[in-house]
Amino acid sequence: MKNLDMLNFSEQPTSSIYQYIFNLFAKLGLPDQQAHIVTAAGLLFAFAVLLYALDYIMRKVFYSALNRIARRTSTKWDDFLLENKVHVRVSRTILVLLTRQLLPMIFLGFPVLTAALVKLLDIVVLLTIYHLVNSLLKTCRDIFRSSNAFKDKPIDSYLQVVQIFLIFVIGTLAVSLLTGNSPWSFLVSLGAASAILMLVFKDTILGFVASIQVSANDSVRVGDWIEMPKYGVDGDVLQINLNNVKIQNWDKTIVTIPTYTLLSDSFKNYRGMQETGGRRIKRALNIKMSSVRYLSEEEIRALKKIRLLAPYIEKREREIADYNKTWNTDSSSPVNGRKMTNIGLFRAYVLAYAKHNPNIHQELTLLVRQLAPSEYGIPLELYMFTKGTQWAYFEDTMADIFDHLLAAIKHFHLQVFELPASDDLRLLGAQQASTA
């Protein structure tokens, strides 16, 4: 058999077990080369059985004991440890370290292979330690999330920064092991390529800075309702990561935007509205200008029957009577002096109706104001807040108010402005044809 380059019979094994088994096969008359191969194969088989036995014991005994303990305790951190498989990572780390310690002894007769195997096992150890630390970091993240103090903070961003740092450290050590050079020499060479690294990790750096500023300024939290029309965003923030922010719109679609856009672009955050406990109603009724007029005494007496409006009418009657008496106004013309108008009483009624509505927040701004007239009539705007912020509750409350006002406005001899429909035009044409 042709000698292999990996064999080096001049080097004496340093393991007493390996030496004992090798001598045993050598006494049986096997050549040194075959004795080395058979010894390594036998030890490798025994080592595989040992690893399987240890893994079986850990899975059946160690894991089961941890699960029973976690179920009996009232704390959550042990549940998070199990969910992130920290116990699995610990057992695998133990097995990998044991492999790193014993496997080179099995191939003592193959020094070239042993040297390559040692490097490979060192890298495997680094990766195993990384996964263990990563699981511990995820456990810390879940523990912080369960705390009210950190529930709305971008914990994922900080976790990803630490993960990137760990990957960088592991990568540096792995390159050092493969090349045999010092890690510092590798870092020095990276300094020359810093400009390229800045370009490659531009979004990551911007996202990291943005996540820190967003957290420090408390401008966005997980669970906030934000709106960014530029990106089609209108919903709740699900997650703030190092590179992106995940938002679920009200139509259940998911939108992902870069984290740094929270600093570079403007957005609307509805957290203040939700914390206040009131959602704004800002809607107007457009009143036809030709229907606005003074009210007669009979019409005023009829409107006095409205319970919410009666105190206001009595107060206004006294004020108007005192004013007209003071200035000795001529009542022969309705323009002289002061008189009540149908739009004025309707505005007073709307305000009284809102103040007596149990669904309207009485401690926040409550206005019924008249806006500038336009070609669409006189806008009478309701500016107030509901007592709840839920979408369905807000829409129901606003619809109930305007349903009532649209039905009640005719009692004030007012008309709501609306553009002529096709039926109106046909009716107008028929009237013109009948008079022709």
C-alpha positions in Angstrom: 0.0 0.0 0.0 1.3 3.4 -1.0 2.2 5.6 2.0 -0.1 8.5 2.6 1.3 12.0 3.1 -0.9 12.3 6.2 1.1 9.5 8.0 4.1 10.3 10.1 5.3 7.1 11.8 8.4 8.8 13.2 6.1 10.9 15.6 5.3 8.9 18.7 1.7 9.1 20.0 1.3 10.9 23.3 -2.0 9.2 24.3 -1.7 6.2 26.6 -5.0 4.7 25.3 -3.9 5.2 21.7 -0.5 3.8 22.4 -1.9 0.7 24.2 -4.3 -0.1 21.4 -1.7 0.5 18.7 0.8 -1.8 20.5 -2.0 -4.4 20.8 -2.5 -4.4 17.0 1.2 -4.3 16.3 1.7 -7.5 18.4 -0.9 -9.2 16.2 1.5 -8.7 13.3 -0.2 -5.7 11.6 2.1 -3.2 9.8 2.4 0.2 11.4 0.3 1.9 8.8 -2.6 -0.6 9.2 -2.2 -0.5 13.0 -2.7 3.2 13.0 -5.7 3.0 10.7 -7.4 0.2 12.8 -6.6 2.0 16.1 -8.1 5.3 14.8 -11.2 3.5 13.4 -11.7 1.7 16.7 -11.3 4.8 18.8 -13.5 6.8 16.5 -16.3 4.2 16.8 -15.9 4.2 20.6 -16.0 8.0 20.6 -19.1 8.0 18.5 -20.9 5.7 20.9 -19.8 7.8 23.8 -21.2 11.0 22.1 -24.5 9.3 21.3 -24.8 8.1 24.9 -24.1 11.5 26.3 -26.6 13.1 23.8 -29.3 10.5 24.7 -28.8 11.1 28.5 -29.0 14.9 28.0 -32.2 14.7 25.9 -34.0 12.2 28.1 -32.8 13.3 31.5 -31.5 16.8 31.4 -34.1 18.3 29.0 -37.0 16.5 30.8 -35.9 17.7 34.2 -35.6 21.3 33.0 -39.1 21.2 31.4 -40.6 19.9 34.7 -38.9 22.6 36.7 -40.0 25.3 34.3 -43.6 24.2 34.4 -43.6 24.3 38.2 -42.1 27.8 38.6 -44.2 31.0 38.3 -41.4 33.0 36.7 -41.2 33.5 33.0 -37.4 33.7 32.4 -37.0 29.9 32.6 -39.8 29.5 30.0 -38.0 31.9 27.8 -34.8 29.9 28.2 -36.5 26.8 27.0 -38.3 28.6 24.2 -35.0 29.9 22.8 -33.4 26.4 23.3 -30.6 27.6 25.6 -30.5 24.1 27.2 -30.0 22.6 23.7 -27.2 25.0 23.0 -25.5 24.3 26.3 -25.6 20.5 25.7 -24.3 20.9 22.2 -21.5 23.2 23.4 -20.5 20.5 25.9 -20.4 17.9 23.2 -18.5 20.1 20.8 -15.9 21.0 23.5 -15.6 17.3 24.3 -15.1 16.5 20.7 -12.5 19.2 20.4 -10.6 17.7 23.3 -10.7 14.0 22.3 -11.0 13.8 18.6 -7.4 14.9 17.9 -6.2 12.1 20.2 -7.9 9.6 17.9 -5.9 10.6 14.9 -2.5 10.9 16.6 -1.0 8.8 13.8 -2.2 11.3 11.2 -0.5 14.6 12.2 -1.4 16.5 9.0 -5.0 15.4 9.3 -4.9 16.3 13.0 -3.7 19.8 12.3 -6.5 20.5 9.8 -9.0 18.8 12.2 -7.9 21.0 15.1 -8.5 24.2 13.0 -11.9 22.9 11.9 -12.9 22.0 15.4 -11.8 25.4 16.7 -14.1 27.1 14.2 -16.9 24.7 15.1 -16.4 25.7 18.8 -16.6 29.4 17.9 -19.8 28.9 16.0 -21.3 26.8 18.8 -20.4 29.5 21.4 -22.0 32.1 19.1 -25.3 30.2 18.9 -25.2 29.8 22.7 -24.7 33.5 23.3 -27.3 34.4 20.6 -29.9 32.2 22.4 -29.0 33.9 25.7 -29.4 37.4 24.0 -32.8 36.4 22.6 -33.9 35.2 26.1 -32.9 38.6 27.5 -34.9 40.3 24.7 -38.0 38.3 25.6 -37.5 39.1 29.3 -37.3 42.8 28.5 -40.3 42.6 26.2 -42.4 41.1 29.1 -41.5 44.1 31.2 -43.8 47.2 31.0 -40.7 49.5 31.1 -39.3 48.0 27.9 -42.4 46.7 26.1 -42.6 49.5 23.6 -38.8 50.0 23.1 -37.0 48.8 19.9 -35.2 45.9 21.7 -34.7 44.1 18.4 -32.5 46.9 17.1 -30.1 46.6 20.0 -30.2 42.8 19.7 -29.2 43.0 16.1 -26.3 45.4 16.8 -24.9 42.9 19.4 -25.4 40.1 16.9 -23.5 42.0 14.2 -20.7 42.6 16.7 -20.6 39.0 17.7 -20.5 37.9 14.0 -17.7 40.3 13.4 -15.7 39.0 16.4 -16.3 35.3 15.4 -15.4 36.0 11.8 -12.2 37.7 12.9 -11.2 34.8 15.1 -12.1 32.3 12.4 -9.9 34.1 9.8 -7.1 34.3 12.4 -7.3 30.5 13.0 -7.4 29.6 9.3 -4.5 31.9 8.4 -2.5 31.6 11.5 -2.1 35.3 11.8 -2.9 37.6 14.7 -6.5 39.0 14.9 -5.0 42.5 15.1 -3.4 42.2 11.7 -6.7 41.3 10.2 -8.3 44.4 11.9 -5.6 46.6 10.6 -6.3 45.4 7.1 -10.0 46.1 7.6 -9.1 49.7 8.5 -7.9 50.2 4.9 -11.2 49.0 3.6 -13.3 51.1 6.0 -14.7 53.2 3.2 -16.0 50.1 1.4 -17.5 48.8 4.7 -19.2 52.1 5.3 -20.8 51.9 1.9 -21.8 48.2 2.3 -23.3 48.8 5.8 -24.7 52.3 5.1 -28.4 51.2 5.7 -27.4 49.3 8.8 -25.5 52.3 10.3 -28.3 54.7 9.4 -30.9 52.3 10.9 -28.9 51.9 14.1 -28.6 55.6 14.6 -32.3 56.1 13.8 -33.4 53.4 16.2 -31.4 55.0 19.0 -32.8 58.5 18.3 -36.3 57.1 17.9 -36.0 55.4 21.3 -34.3 58.4 23.0 -36.9 60.9 21.6 -39.8 58.5 22.2 -41.2 59.4 18.9 -42.4 55.9 17.9 -43.1 52.8 20.0 -44.1 49.3 19.2 -47.9 49.4 19.1 -48.3 53.0 18.0 -50.6 53.9 15.1 -48.7 55.9 12.6 -49.5 57.3 9.2 -47.1 58.0 6.3 -49.0 58.5 3.0 -45.8 58.6 1.0 -45.1 54.9 1.8 -48.7 53.8 2.0 -48.5 53.4 5.8 -51.6 53.7 8.0 -51.6 51.2 10.9 -49.9 49.8 14.0 -46.2 49.4 14.4 -45.5 45.7 14.9 -41.7 45.7 15.1 -38.8 48.1 15.0 -35.6 46.4 13.8 -32.1 47.7 13.0 -32.8 48.0 9.3 -36.6 48.3 8.9 -39.9 49.0 10.7 -42.8 46.6 10.2 -46.3 48.2 10.2 -49.7 46.4 9.8 -52.2 48.5 8.0 -55.9 48.5 8.8 -56.5 46.3 5.7 -54.2 43.7 7.3 -51.4 44.3 4.8 -47.9 44.5 6.0 -45.7 47.5 5.0 -41.9 47.5 5.7 -40.0 50.8 5.6 -36.4 51.6 6.4 -35.8 52.6 10.0 -34.0 55.8 9.0 -37.2 57.1 7.2 -38.6 57.8 10.7 -36.0 60.6 10.9 -35.7 61.7 7.3 -39.5 61.9 6.6 -42.5 63.2 8.5 -45.2 61.0 9.8 -48.3 61.3 12.0 -48.4 59.4 15.3 -51.8 58.9 16.9 -50.4 57.9 20.3 -51.4 61.3 21.8 -55.0 60.8 20.6 -55.1 57.3 22.1 -53.6 58.4 25.4 -56.0 61.3 25.7 -59.0 59.0 25.3 -60.8 61.1 22.7 -61.0 61.0 19.0 -61.7 64.1 17.0 -64.9 64.7 15.0 -64.3 67.5 12.4 -67.1 67.4 9.9 -69.4 70.1 8.5 -73.0 70.4 7.3 -73.2 72.6 4.2 -76.3 74.8 4.6 -78.0 76.3 1.6 -77.6 80.1 1.9 -81.0 80.9 0.4 -82.7 79.1 3.3 -81.2 81.4 5.9 -83.7 83.9 7.2 -85.2 85.6 10.3 -87.7 83.7 12.3 -91.2 84.8 13.1 -92.7 84.8 16.6 -94.8 81.8 15.7 -91.8 79.9 14.5 -89.8 80.9 17.6 -92.7 79.6 19.9 -92.7 76.3 18.0 -88.9 75.9 18.5 -89.3 76.6 22.2 -90.9 73.2 22.4 -87.5 71.7 21.8 -86.3 71.0 25.4 -82.6 71.5 24.7 -83.2 74.8 22.9 -85.8 76.4 25.2 -83.4 77.9 27.8 -81.3 79.4 25.0 -84.3 81.0 23.3 -85.6 82.5 26.5 -82.1 83.9 27.3 -81.8 85.3 23.7 -85.3 86.9 23.9 -84.4 88.8 27.0 -81.1 90.0 25.5 -82.7 91.1 22.2 -85.6 92.8 24.0 -83.2 94.8 26.2 -81.0 95.7 23.3 -83.9 96.9 21.1 -85.4 98.8 24.0 -82.1 100.5 24.8 -81.5 101.6 21.2 -85.2 102.3 20.5 -85.2 100.3 17.3 -87.9 100.6 14.7 -89.7 97.2 14.5 -91.4 98.0 11.2 -88.4 96.7 9.3 -87.1 93.2 10.3 -83.5 94.5 9.5 -83.7 97.0 12.3 -82.4 95.9 15.7 -81.6 92.3 16.6 -83.6 89.2 15.7 -83.1 85.5 15.9 -82.2 83.6 12.7 -82.9 80.0 11.9 -79.2 79.2 11.4 -78.3 80.8 14.7 -80.8 78.7 16.6 -79.8 75.6 14.7 -76.1 76.2 15.7 -77.2 76.7 19.3 -79.2 73.4 19.2 -76.3 71.5 17.7 -74.0 72.7 20.5 -76.6 71.8 23.2 -77.2 68.4 21.6 -73.4 67.7 21.7 -73.1 68.8 25.3 -75.9 66.4 26.4 -74.5 63.5 24.3 -73.0 60.9 26.6 -70.6 59.8 23.8 -69.0 63.2 23.5 -66.0 64.1 25.6 -67.0 67.2 27.6 -63.5 68.0 28.9 -61.9 68.4 25.5 -62.6 71.1 22.9 -66.2 71.3 21.9 -67.2 73.8 19.2 -69.9 74.3 16.6 -68.5 77.0 14.3 -69.6 78.6 11.0 -66.9 78.6 8.3 -66.5 80.9 5.4 -69.4 80.6 2.8 -68.5 79.0 -0.5 -70.2 77.9 -3.7 -71.3 74.8 -1.7 -73.2 76.8 0.9 -72.4 77.8 4.5 -70.3 75.1 6.3 -71.5 74.5 9.9 -68.6 72.5 11.3 -68.8 70.3 14.4 -65.4 70.2 16.2 -65.5 67.8 19.2 -64.1 64.5 20.5 -65.7 61.2 21.2 -65.2 59.5 24.6 -63.5 56.5 23.0 -60.8 56.0 20.4 -62.0 52.7 18.9 -62.6 53.1 15.2 -66.1 51.4 15.2 -67.2 53.4 18.3 -66.0 56.7 16.7 -67.8 56.0 13.4 -71.0 55.0 15.1 -71.0 58.0 17.3 -70.4 60.4 14.5 -73.0 58.8 12.2 -75.6 58.9 15.0 -75.0 62.7 15.5 -75.2 63.5 11.8 -78.2 61.2 11.3 -80.1 63.2 14.0 -79.0 66.6 12.7 -79.9 65.9 9.0 -83.4 64.8 10.2 -83.8 67.8 12.6 -82.6 70.6 10.3 -85.9 70.8 8.5 -87.6 71.9 11.7 -85.4 75.0 11.6 -86.6 75.8 8.1 -83.1 75.2 6.7 -82.0 73.2 3.8 -78.8 71.2 3.3 -76.9 72.1 0.2 -76.4 69.4 -2.4 -75.5 69.6 -6.1 -78.5 69.0 -8.4 -78.9 65.3 -9.4 -80.2 64.0 -12.7 -83.7 63.7 -11.3 -83.6 67.4 -10.3 -82.5 68.4 -13.8 -85.3 66.3 -15.4 -87.9 67.8 -13.1 -86.6 71.3 -13.9 -86.8 70.6 -17.6 -90.3 69.2 -17.3 -91.4 72.4 -15.4 -89.9 74.6 -18.1 -91.6 72.6 -20.8 -95.1 72.9 -19.1 -94.8 76.7 -18.7 -93.7 77.2 -22.3 
